Amino acid sequence: MIEISRIILRLGLAMTFLGVGVFILKKPEAWGGYLQPRALKLLPGPLTQIMISAAVLDIVIGALMLFNVFTWLAALAGAIHLVIVLITSGLTDITVRDLGLLAGTLALTIDTLPGFVVSRVKFFKKTEID
């Protein structure tokens, strides 16, 4: 990925995760309303506490991306978090946007993987075509 493209993607995702985290902290109960009833039954604790935990996770992910620290781990955590959001909330007119964010976090994860990870993953190794 071109460096400026990576910076724009990283900062855009950082602002999104930070913003969502702050909004959730302001009204955790309201954000909990997006969860499907079947998902509510699976929560390991009170809804408000789970939503506050999600908000803190979003803020940590956003801050790591903003400061370009462990970006690949932040992007990977963001991707996993978005998959969980899509599973627990379902695909709606609101969460459909999360598909684009998921694609962005996956692209940033792959683009910022450190060499020691890339060297161990067969998918990323170059192969010669006869």
KAQUI-V285949 format. One record per pair of residues at least 24 apart in sequence whose C-alpha atoms are under 6 Angstrom apart, sorted by the first residue. I is the first residue (numbers start at 0). J is the second residue. D is the distance in Angstrom with one decimal. If there is no record, write none. Layout:
I & J & D
I & J & D
This chain:
9 & 64 & 6.0
10 & 65 & 5.8
13 & 61 & 4.0
13 & 64 & 5.2
13 & 65 & 5.2
16 & 57 & 5.0
16 & 61 & 4.8
17 & 58 & 4.7
17 & 61 & 4.9
20 & 54 & 4.1
20 & 57 & 5.0
20 & 58 & 5.2
23 & 54 & 5.6
24 & 51 & 5.9
24 & 54 & 6.0
33 & 88 & 5.7
34 & 87 & 5.6
34 & 88 & 4.5
35 & 88 & 5.3
38 & 87 & 5.4
71 & 108 & 4.5
71 & 111 & 5.2
71 & 112 & 5.5
74 & 104 & 5.0
74 & 108 & 5.1
75 & 108 & 5.6
78 & 104 & 5.4
